[in-house]
Amino acid sequence: MPDFAPDAFTLWFTCNQDRNTQGAYWASSEVPVEEIEKLYNWALHQNPVANDKGQPCVQLRANLRPRVSKSGNDYLLLAVSDQKPKADSPARMPF
């Protein structure tokens, strides 16, 4: 397994089921200013890519994991951080 650098920043969100819309979720978070500053400083040093609208963007990654609260409610935990390079696939054996 490749060894990646630690995340440059991490933003955590709690995603809760919407009571009015089947299959929909809403998210909330209290993001520390320090993490926003890390995101900003990281973004300044990236090579921007263009989105569908042609706007300069940085690539992020997110992990969404099911969790159960202390009170027994199901929710999803969303972690957003910097995009890591894809691991090189193992070299193919020439046959």
C-alpha positions as CSV (number, residue, x, y, z in Angstrom):
1,M,0.0,0.0,0.0
2,P,1.4,3.4,-0.9
3,D,2.5,5.7,1.9
4,F,0.8,9.1,1.5
5,A,1.6,12.4,3.1
6,P,-0.7,13.5,5.9
7,D,-3.8,15.4,4.9
8,A,-3.0,19.1,4.3
9,F,-6.4,19.9,5.9
10,T,-9.6,18.1,6.9
11,L,-13.1,19.4,7.1
12,W,-15.6,17.2,9.0
13,F,-19.3,17.2,8.4
14,T,-22.2,15.4,10.0
15,C,-24.8,14.4,7.4
16,N,-28.3,13.7,8.7
17,Q,-31.3,12.3,6.9
18,D,-33.8,14.9,5.7
19,R,-37.1,14.1,7.4
20,N,-39.1,15.5,4.5
21,T,-37.3,14.1,1.4
22,Q,-36.7,10.3,1.0
23,G,-33.0,9.6,0.4
24,A,-31.9,13.2,1.0
25,Y,-29.4,14.4,3.6
26,W,-28.3,17.7,5.0
27,A,-24.9,18.5,6.5
28,S,-23.6,20.8,9.2
29,S,-20.2,21.5,10.6
30,E,-18.3,23.8,12.9
31,V,-15.1,24.2,10.9
32,P,-12.2,25.6,12.8
33,V,-10.7,28.7,11.3
34,E,-7.3,27.0,11.4
35,E,-8.5,24.3,9.0
36,I,-9.9,26.9,6.6
37,E,-6.6,28.7,6.7
38,K,-4.8,25.4,5.9
39,L,-7.2,24.8,3.0
40,Y,-6.6,28.3,1.7
41,N,-2.8,28.0,2.0
42,W,-2.9,24.6,0.3
43,A,-5.1,25.9,-2.5
44,L,-2.7,28.7,-3.3
45,H,0.1,26.2,-4.1
46,Q,-2.0,23.9,-6.4
47,N,-2.1,23.8,-10.2
48,P,-5.7,24.7,-10.8
49,V,-7.9,22.6,-13.1
50,A,-11.0,23.9,-14.9
51,N,-14.5,22.8,-14.0
52,D,-17.4,22.4,-16.5
53,K,-17.9,26.2,-16.4
54,G,-14.2,26.9,-17.1
55,Q,-13.6,28.2,-13.5
56,P,-10.2,27.5,-12.0
57,C,-10.6,24.9,-9.2
58,V,-8.6,22.6,-6.9
59,Q,-9.4,18.9,-6.6
60,L,-10.6,17.7,-3.2
61,R,-11.5,14.2,-2.0
62,A,-14.2,13.2,0.4
63,N,-15.0,10.0,2.4
64,L,-18.5,9.3,3.5
65,R,-19.0,6.7,6.2
66,P,-22.1,5.5,8.1
67,R,-22.1,6.1,11.8
68,V,-24.6,5.8,14.7
69,S,-24.8,8.6,17.3
70,K,-24.7,8.0,21.0
71,S,-28.5,8.4,21.1
72,G,-28.8,5.6,18.4
73,N,-29.5,7.8,15.4
74,D,-28.0,6.8,12.0
75,Y,-26.0,9.5,10.2
76,L,-23.2,9.8,7.7
77,L,-19.8,11.3,8.6
78,L,-18.2,13.3,5.7
79,A,-14.5,14.1,5.7
80,V,-13.2,16.4,3.0
81,S,-9.4,16.8,2.4
82,D,-6.8,17.3,-0.2
83,Q,-6.7,15.1,-3.3
84,K,-4.0,12.4,-3.1
85,P,-2.3,11.1,-6.3
86,K,-3.6,7.7,-7.4
87,A,-1.4,4.8,-6.5
88,D,0.6,3.5,-9.3
89,S,-0.7,0.2,-10.5
90,P,1.7,-2.7,-10.2
91,A,3.9,-3.2,-13.3
92,R,2.4,-5.8,-15.6
93,M,4.5,-8.9,-16.3
94,P,5.5,-9.1,-20.0
95,F,4.2,-12.5,-21.1
